[in-house]
Amino acid sequence: MTGCTLCDLDLPADPVTDPDVDGEFCCRGCLAVARSLDDVEELDAASPEELLDGGDEDADGEVCYLSVDGMHCATCELFLESTATDHPGVEGASASYATDTMKLVYDPARVDAGDLPDVVSTTGYEARERVADDDHEPDSPTATFLVGGGFFGMMTMLWYVLFIYPQHFGFDPVVEFGSFGRLYLLAQIWLFTSVVLFYSGFTLLRGAYVSLRAGQPNMDLLVSLAATSAYVYSTAVMLTGGIDVYFDVTVAIVLVVSAGNYYEDRVKRSAVSLLSDLTAASVETARRRDGSTLPVEDVAPGTELLVRPGERVPLDGTVVEGVAAVDESLVTGESLPVTKREGDALVGGSVVTDAPLVVAVNEDATSTLDRIVGLLWEVQSARPGVQRLADRLATVFVPTVTVLAVLVAAGTLVLGGSPTGALLVGLTVLVVACPCALGLATPLAVAAGIQRAAESGVVVTSETVFEVLPDVDIVALDKTGTLTSGEMTVTEVDSDDDDGLLARAAALERYSNHPVADAVVAFAAGEGVRPGPETPAADGGEPAEPTAQRRAADDWDDPASAVEVRPTGVVGTVEGDRTVVGTRELLESEGLVVPDRFAARADTIASDGGVPVLVGWDGHCRGVLAVTDRPRDDWDATVDALAADGRSVVVLTGDDGAAAERFRDHPAVDEVFAGVPPDGKVAAVQRLRARGTVAMVGDGDNDAPALAAADVGVAIAGTGGLAAEAADAVVTDGRLDAVPVLFDVATATRRRVRENLTWAFGYNAVAIPLAATGLLNPLFAALAMGASSALVVLNSARPLVPTE
């Protein structure tokens, strides 16, 4: 059987076609996408399976994921990759400092998986096996190094203020020392500076070493050259009896850069920690049919697993026993659960809602953990973040400045200058060009953007948001759970007997765990309708309140008896009458007559995208309830805001066309694609990218592949753990109106980055020529460097956009 032309899913027996559109499609939603987005055959994108499973095309061996502490730039990635692949048995390695993750492809016959963390743990990096519930909070060496360096740095600067600075400027020192006292003083300064350089500056020195090993000069190399050059020069002057030492330059460089790195790290950790409650816990254990449990990774194909109501299906499989409503939004994207019977397929991660099922595991079943880890890797590690800009610039800037310093020193000697003077001029060039401002320009602005977004309830998980989001041309919005609340609500009661209808419906629906039943019971409670008489609780307290999950209790006079929960409704005896709540087909099968009025109203509710719940007793249908997924109150204002800057707005939904019609009429919505499965959403996003840069906004697990396929993915917090993992930004409080704020913050952050970089390069363009001509000495060069860094810090600290 061939696949759908758009999403490649299996075609039904009667494929959907159209004479005006080439190809055959699995549903009308895919046809609608293909009709609007031409040249479907030219689609060249990763399939949803590749996005979710990691797409390990490069490996024949086993794959292992490690969490690595200590990475902070692209050079760290190159170094760790080369270190790992040098080890026998490791066939491939890819590192991502953005996610502190490393993927290794290895031959289990040559190297044991348990030894892989030791292979990578070198030169200050610490690796460990990555697990689903990894709450490991790595130590913050930057904070420790900064505190220690700050103390010894203050001791160094104290001696400079009291003794050395006055002599630099021609004044008498505050404290007089003899020759021995001078040597003792300088020895203390040297010792304190050594602690700052080799302890607090360890991360910088390691970064410089790593960049040399990787053949990729970075900012750490230039910072380390400036700091160590000043240190070596000053040590030589001290040993030869001189007093013109520049240990303060070393201290200033190390502490300024370390403080900037610490600030960036602290803001990021604070923001990312907000995600801890959003990601759905992966299924780590499975329950056999006999009730015993075992780890998911030990489940063999064909094993029959018992999944109880409210539990996630651990692995892909097939129903072998039971009938239940299953929340399969992971696959279909539809807001309503799907009834599953014997022989129906189930996907790992879907939720059984109202009755137990026995599921036989498929041959190629994968776990939720595998999907999450693979998805995280493919989405977040493959995209360059805005902070990589500084490292790309460094590959040219660092060698240029180094060569310039050597040439200036050599030129000074050739022109008759002393060796000491030549060294000072070269050192001054290195110090004044030390890229503290350049190194702080991007991370501080990005940290400010992350902080501002977090204040608005948005966690930025990938810095690509600030690089790409301002240039978005098309915003694709999922409907269910994004533009709508994602929860079923009773919006209408049409009845001949309003008072009795709700009470009878709630009396029976409280026996069902179906989301529609929950909506009916919740609505009845909100209207003050009780499905039976109030009876004081056994302890004499408040009356016992029935809920949708509660069966009859001894302390409550249950009005319903002989209750039978069916896949399409509930049947039972209420107040002596045989009562039926559910679909029209259920009522008619139970012998109840459905008047034309209620039949027509039920059809209208269904055509509008709602769920009609009919209620009847005494041989007749007495009324109908409309249960719908209500649009969010702020959806129209949000759509207007997103379209205000000339962006196109597209709505994608797995629901049928009727449920999406209300959004099609909004003037700011350019297109609505209804009835589109997740695979079709991925294809739609990929084709939309041919028109321009695409941002996808969604909430559920079913949106994860589309979020991964878009240039930028924004997840609205909900039940979708995969969506949160796949997204570049997550709205933690579920407010849709936070999405336009994220666009504003991203635009302001990128503008701030460019301002900082412009200033940093402008400073170097002026300061380096002054240093090369001998108009600056290392002390003034250090002061100029510090002033430049301070301006970058102050500019980054300015408010990005007004707070709410």
N, C-alpha and C positions, 0 to 999 in steps of 0.2 A: 504494500500500500504506500503510495506517495504521500508526502507531507504537504501541509498548508503552504501556499506560495509566500505568505508573509512571515508566519511564526514557526513553520516547519513541524507543527503538531500533526498527529495522524488525522487524516480526513475522515469524515463520517461517510456512511454508505451513500448519502446523497449530498455531495459537496455543494457549498454555496458558490454560485457563479454570477457573472453579470456580463452581458455582451459587450459593454463598454470598457471592461477591465480584464486584462489578461491574467490567466491563472485560475486556480481552484483554492477555496478557502474553507477553514474549519468552522467559521461562524460569520455572522453578518458584521460583527465589530471589525474583524480583520479585513473584510471586504471594504468597509467604510474607510479604514486607514489607507488601504491600497488605492482606492479611488481618488483620495485627496493627495497622497504622496506617490508620485509616479516612479517608474523604474525600480520596482520592488526587487526584480531579479538581480540588480546591481548591488544589493545590500551586502556589505562585507563587514560584519560585526561579530563579536563573540556571542555565542549562544547563551541563554540563561544558565544552562547547565555548566558551561565553562566559567561563567561569572560566579556561580555558587559553589562549584567544586574546585576552583582554583586553577583549572586549566593547565595541568602539569604536562605540557607537551614536550618539555625538554628533558624528561627523565624517564629512564627505564627502571631505576632503583627505587628505594623507599624514600619517602619525604618526611622530614622532621622540621618542626617549627620551634625556634628558641626565642625566649625573651632575653634581650641583651641590655644591660645597664652601662652607660658611659658613652654612647654614641651622641654626637652633637653636630655633625656636618657630613657632607657627601664624601669627604675623604675617609672618614671612619668607615663608611660602607665599603669603599674600595680596599682598604687595609684588611678588614675582617674577611671579606670575600677571598682575597688572595691568601690570607693565612689559612682559611678553612680548606681551600682547594689544594694547598700544598700537602695536606695530610693524606696519607694513603687511605683509599676507600671512600673519600668524599669526592663525588663526581661533579657536583655543581653547588653554587652558593649564591644567594642574593640577600643583601641586607637592606633594611629600611630604617634610617634614623628617625623618620617621622612617626613610626609606630613602635620603635625599640624592638623590632622583630627581625629575625633572620630565618630564611628558609634554606635548608640543606638537603641535597639529594645524595644519598649514600648507598653503598653496597653493603647490606647486612652481613655478607659472608666475610668481609674484610674489616669492618669496623662495627663495634657495638653501639647501639643507639644511646646507651647510658654514658658513653665516653664522649659524645659529641659536645656537651657543654664545656668540658675541659679543653677541647680543641680550640674553642673560640675564646675562652677565658684567658686573656693574655694582655700584657701592657696596660693594666688598669681596667680592662673590660671584664664584666662578670656576666656569664650566660647561664641560663637555667631552662629546663623544659617548659614550654608554654602550655598552660592548661586552661580549661574553660573559665573556671572561677578563680582567676589569678588576682587575688587581692594583695599580692606582694607590693609593698610600698618601698621602692628602693631608697637606700640612704641618699641623702643629698650631700655629696662631697663638696659641692660648690659652697654650700652654707658653712660647712665645717672649715674649709680652706679659707673662706672669706673672714670668718670670725678670728681665726688664728692669725691670718695675714693682717687684718685690721689692727690687732693689738700691737704686733711688732712693727707695723707700718707707722703707727702713732709714736712709738718709741723712737723710730728713726727720724721722723719729722720734728720731734721735740728737740733733738740735738741739732738739727739743721737750723731751726728757728733761733736757738740760743747761741750757736757758735758759727756755723758755716755761712748762712745767708748774710749776716752782717759783714763778714769779710768779702763776700762776693760783691757787695755794693759799696765797699770802702769804709765801713763803719767798724768801730771797735766791738768785738764780741761781747755778749752779755756776761759770759764767763771766760776768764783767762786761764789758759792751760800752758804748761811748759811743753818741751819737746816730748817728754815721756807721756804727759797727760794727753797731748794731741794724738799720739799713736794709740793710746788706750781708748780715746774717744772714737777714733776712726775704726778701731778693731770692733768696738761695740756696734757701730753703724753697719760695718761689713757683716757682722754676725746676724743682726736683725734683718738686713736686706737679703741675706742668704736664705733665711727662713721664709721670707715673703716670696722670693723668686722660686725656690725649689719645693716649697710646701704649698703655698697658695697658688703658685703658678704652675703646679704639676699638670693640670689639665691642658693648659696652653702649651707647655713644653711637649707633652705627649702628642698633642695635635700637630705640632711642628714636625716631630719625629715621624709620625704616621704619614704626613703629607710628603715627606721626603721618600719614605719607603714606597708610597703609592705613586710617586712621580707626579703628584698633583699639588702644586704649591697653593696654600690657602692663607687666609688671614692670620691664622694661628702662627704660621711661619714668620710672617713679617712682624707681628707683635713680639714673638719670641726673639727674633733677631735684634729688634730695638732694645728690648729689656736686657738681654744677655750682653749685647755690645756695650751698653752703658755700665753694666756690672763689671765686665772684664776690664774695660778701660779704667774705671774708678779703682778697681783692685790694683791694677798696675801702677797707677798714680800713687796710691796709698803706700805700696811697698817701696816706691822710689822716693818717698819723703814729701810728696806733693800734698796740696790741700784742696785742689780744684777737682773734687770728686762729684759724681753725678748718680750716686746711689738713689737719690730721691726720684730721679727719672725712672729707674727700674721699679721702685715702689709704686709710683703713680700709674705707670702703664699697667702693671699686673692688677692692682686693686680696681682701677676704673673698668677694665674689661671684665674682671671677675664679678664686679657688682652688677654690671649690665646683664651678664649671663644668668646670675642668680635671680634677678628681677624677672627676666623672661621666663625662667623655669618655674618660678613660684606662681606666676599668673596662669601659666598653662596648666599646672597641676591643679590649681584651684578650680579652673573652669572644667577640665576633663573629669574631675571627681563628681560633678553633677550627673554624669551619665550612669553612675553605679546602680541607680534604681530603675533605669530604663531598659537595659538589655535583659531579655527574657532568659531565665535560667535554662541552660541546655539540659536535655534529658540524659542523665548519667547512668541510670539504672532502668532495667526493664523487668516486668513481672510476667513470669510464665503462667500458663493456664492454671496450674495447680496452686498458684499464689506465691511461690518462691521467687526471689529476685536474683538478678545477676547483672554485672556491668554490661553496658550497651555494646562495648567492643568485643565481648565474648559471645554475643548472640549469633548463632549459626543460621544460615539461610534455611527457611522452612520451619523454624521454631514458631510455635503458636504462643502469642502474647495476649495477656488480658489487659485491656485498657478501660479503666473505670470512668464514670462521668466526671468531667472537670480536668481530666489528665490529657497530656499531649501524647500523641502516637510517637513512640520512640524512633521507629524506623519505617521506611516505606514497606507496604505490605498489602495484603488482600483480606477482606472480611470473610471469615469462615463461619461465624456464628453471631447472631444478634442483629437488631435493627436500631439505629440511633441517628440523631441529627448531629452532624459533624461540622464544626466551624473550619471550613477549608479555604479560608481567605488566602492562605499561603499559596494556593494554586489558582483559584478562580477570581479572587478579588471581589466577589459578590458579598453584599452585606448580610445575607441570610444564610444560615447553616443549610447543608445539603443532607438529605436522608440517605444513609448508607445501609445496604443490605448485603446478604451473603453473595460473594463473587465480585463486589465492588472494590475498586482500588483505593487505598489510603496513602497519603504522603506523610512522611515523618515531619512532625511539627504541627500538624493539624490537631484540633482539640475536640474530643468527644464530649457532647454537652449533656445528654439526658438519659443515656442508658449504656450499660457495659457492652463492649465489643470484644470478640476474639479475632486477632489479626495474625495471619501467617506471613512471616518476614520474606521479602523478595530476595532473589539471588544477588542482585546488585544494590542492596539497601545501603544507605549511608546515614550517618547520624547527624543530628542537628549541630553538634560540635564541629564536625568536619565542614559543614556548610559555612558556619560562622567564621572559622579560622581561614578557610580558603577565600571567602568573600573579603574579609578584612585585608588579606594580603593583596589580592588582585586590585582592589579599589584604592586603598590608601598608599601602598608602597610604590605603585606604578606611576603616580602623578607627582611631578616636581612641585614643591611648594615655593612660595615667594622668597623664603629665606635662602634658597639655593642661588639667588641672584648674586649675593655677595661672594659666594664661593666661585661662581663663574667669572666674576670680575677679577677675583684674586689671581686666577691663572695667568692673567696678563699684568695686573698691577704689581704683584709681589716681585716677580723677576725684574720688571722694569725699574722699580725703585732700588732694588739691590744692586743692579748693574750701575745705576746712576750714582749711588753712594760710592761705589768702588772707583768709578771714573772721576768723580769730583775729588776724592782723596788723592788719586794718582795725579790729576791735573795740578793740585796744590803743590805736590812735591816737584813736579816738573817746572813749575813757575817759581821755584825757589823757596817754598814754604818749608817749615820744619816738619819732621815726622809727627810730632805731637799735634801741631796745627792741622796737618792733613788728616790725622785720625779724628780730631775734633769736628772738622768739617763733614767728614763722612758720617760720623756718629750723629751729627745734627740733622743731616738729611734723613737718616733712618728714623730718628726720634720724631721729627716734625711730620714725616710721612706715615708714622705709625697709625694704622687704620682704626683707631679706637672709635672715632666718629663714624667711619664707614662700617665698622663691625656692629655698632649699636644702632645704626640708622634703620635697618630692617627689623631686627628682633624687638626693639622697644616699641616701634609703631604697631607691629603685629600683636605684641602683648597687650597694648592699649586697645586694639580692636577686639581681641578676644575678651578682655575684661568688660568692654562696653557692651558687647553682644551678650555676655553672661548676665549683665544687669537687666537686659531686656528679655531674659529667659531663653536665650539661645546659646547652646554650647557648640563652638567651632572645633571640629575634630580634625580638620585638614586645612592647612594654610592656603591651599589652592583657592579657597573661597575668596580671599582678598585679591587674588590675582585674576580670577576668571569672572566672578559674579558681576563686577561693574560692566562687563562687556556682553552680558546676556542679551540675546535678541528674542528668545522665545521662552516663556514660562509654561511648562506642562504641569497641570494640576490634577492629581487623583481626586475622584469625587467622594467615594465612601470613606468616612473618617477624616477627610481633609476639608473638603467644602461642606460636608455634613458632619453631624455629631458622631456617627458610627454606632449609635445606640438606638434600638427600636423604641418608639414612643407611640402611645395611642393619641391620635390627633382628631378623631371624630367618633361619636356614638350616634348611630341612627337606629332608633328603637321605638316600638309601640309601648314599651313598659320600661322607661329609663331606670327607675329605681330597682326593679327586680333583675334586670338584665345584667348589670355590672356585678351584683352580688352573686348571682348564679355562675357567671363566667369566672369570677375570682375564686369561688368555692372549688371549682374543678381545676382551673389552670394552676393553682398553687401546688398541685401534685406533679406538674411537669417542670423539667429543667430547661425547656426550650426558651430561647431569648424572647420569642413572641409572647409566650406565657408569662415570663417575668415582666414584660411591658404591661400586660393586662392587669396583673396583680398590683404592680406599682402604681398604675393609674387609678385603680379602684381605691387603694389606700390614700392616695393624694386627694381623691374626691370625698374622702370620709366614709366610703362605703365598706362595710364589713361583710364578709361572706358568711356570717353566722352570729349568734348572740354572744354578747360579752360575758365572760365568766371570770371571776376573780382568780388570780394565780394562787397556786397551792400555798404560798407563803403569806397570802393576804395582801400582796403588793399590788402593782398596776395590773390591769387586765392583760391576759396573754394575747400577743399580737401574732397572727398567722403570717408566714412569709412564703415566697414561691418555693423555697427549698424544704419547707417543714411539713411533715406528715401529721396526721391527727394525734393530738396529745391527750393524756388523761385529764388535764385540767381545762380542756376546751371542748365545748359541745360542737362537734363537727357536723355541719349540715349535709355533707356529702357522704354517700356510701356506695359500695359496689363500684368503685372507681376503676376505670381501665384507661391507661395511657396508650394512645395510638400514635403512629408516626405522623398523622395529619391532624391530631387533636386529642381531646379527652372526652370520655363518656362516663356518666355516673348518674346516681339518683340524688336529686336535691329537692328537699321539702316534699318528698313523695313522688316527684315527677322524674321520668327518665329524661335527662338533660344531655345535650350534645354541644360541645364547643369545638370549632375547627373549620375545616374547609367545606365548601358547598358539597363536594363529592362525599365527604364523611356524613354530613347530615342526610343526604339523599340515600346513602347506603344503609342508614339506620332507620329509614322509613319516614323521615320528616319532610314535609312539603315546604319548598322555598318559594315564597311569593315572588312574582315578577319584579316587584319594587326592590326587594332586597337582592335579588339576583342581578339586576341592572346596576345597583349601587356597588355590589361586590366587583362587577366587571370594571366599573369606572375606577374604583380604588386600585385594582390591579394594573389597569392601563396607565395610571398616574405614577406607577412605581411603588405602590404600597402593598401591604398584605391584608386582605379582607379576612376577618375572623367572625364567622357566623355563630349565633347562639340560638338554640331552639329547645323547646320542650312541649309536651302535650301534643305531639304530632305536627307542630308547625315551627318554622323559623320565626323568632320574635324580634330579631335585630341583627345589625352587623357593626363591628368595630373596625376602624381603619388604623392599622399599625404601620408606621412609616419611619424612615430614617430622616430626621428633621435637619434641614440645612442650618449651618451655624449662623448666628445672628450677625456676625461680622464678615460673612463671605463676600457680599457684594461690594462693601467698602474696600476690602482687601484686593479684590480683582481690579477695581478702579485704580487703586494705588499702584499695582503692579503694571498696569497698562499705561500709566500716566507718562512715563518716559519713552513712549514709543515702542514698548515691547509688545509682542504678540502673546495672547493668552489662549492656551489650548487645554481642554478638559478631557482626560482619559478615564474611563470607568469600565469595570467588568460587569456592571449592571446592564439591564436591557435599555432600549432607547427611551421608553416612557419615563424611567426614573431620572433620565438626564435632560429631559426637555426643558425644565425650568431654567437650567443653566444656559441652554442654547439661545434663549431669548435675551440674555443680558447683553447690552451694547458693547461692553468691553471684552466679551468672549468671542474670539475669532472663529474657533472650530470646537466641536464636541465629537469625540469618538466614543460611541457606546458599545457595550457588549464585547469589549476587547479583553482577552485573557492576558495574563502577565507576559507570556511570550510575545504576544502582539504588542504589548506596551513597550517592550524592549525594542522591537522592530520599528515601532512608531517613533520612539525617541531617536533611534539611529537615523531614520530618514529625515526627521526634523532637523537633525544636526547638519544635513546638507544645505539647509536654508540659513543656518547661523548657529551661534552658541546657545545651548539649551540648558536650562535649569529645571530639574524635576522635583516636585513637591509631593510627598506621599506620606502615608502613616503606617500601613500594614506590612506584614511579612511579604505579601504578594507584590508589593511595590519595590522590594529590595533589588531585583534584577534591573528594573528601569532606573532606579536611583544610581546604581552602579554604572549603567550605560550612559547616563547624562554627563555633560561637562561638569555640572555641579548638582549634587543631590542634597535636598533638605527634607528631613524627616520630622513630621509632627508627632510628638510623643504619644504613644498609645500602647497597644499590646504587642506591637511588632518589634521583637528583638532584632530580627535580621535587618529591618529598615533602619534602626538606630546604628547598627554596625556598618551598614553599607553607605550611610549618608556622610557628607562632608560637614554638615551642620545639623543639629537636632534642637527643635523647639521643645524645651523641657516641660513647660507648663501647658502645652497643648493649644496655645493661643495662635490662631491663624494670622491675626494682625501683626504678629511679631516678624512675619516673613518680609514685608516691605521695610521694616526697621533694619533687618539684616542686610538688605540691599543698600540702604543708606550708610550703614556702618562699614560695609565692605568698600563702598566707593570712597568714603572719607579716609579709610585706612590706607588704601592704595595711594590716594593723594598725599597723605602724610609721609608714606615711605618715599615717594618721589621728592618731596620737599627736603627730607633728611638727606637723601642721596645727593641731591643738588648742592646742598650746603657742604656736605662732606667732600665732594669732588672740587667744589669751588675753593674750599679752604686749602686743599692740597695744591690746586693750581697756583695759588698765591704764595703759600708758605714754602713749598719745595724750592722754587727759584731763589727766594730770600736766603734759605739755608745754604743752597749751593754756591751762592756768591759770598758767603761768609758774613752776612748781615745779622745772623742769629747765632747765639751759642746754645748748647744743649739745654741749659736752664730755661731760657726763654722759649726754646722749642717745646719743652715739656709743658710750660705754661700755656702756650698757644694750643697744643694738643688737648690739654685739659679744658680750655675754654671752648674749643670746638665740640668736644664731647658733651660739655654741659649744655650747650645750645641745642644739641640733638635731643638730650634728655628732656629739657624744658619744652621743646616743641612737641615731643611725643606725649608729654603729660597734659597738654592742652585738651579740653573736651573735643571729642570727635563730632558727635551730634548731640543735640539737646536731650537730656534725660526726660523721661515721662513724669 
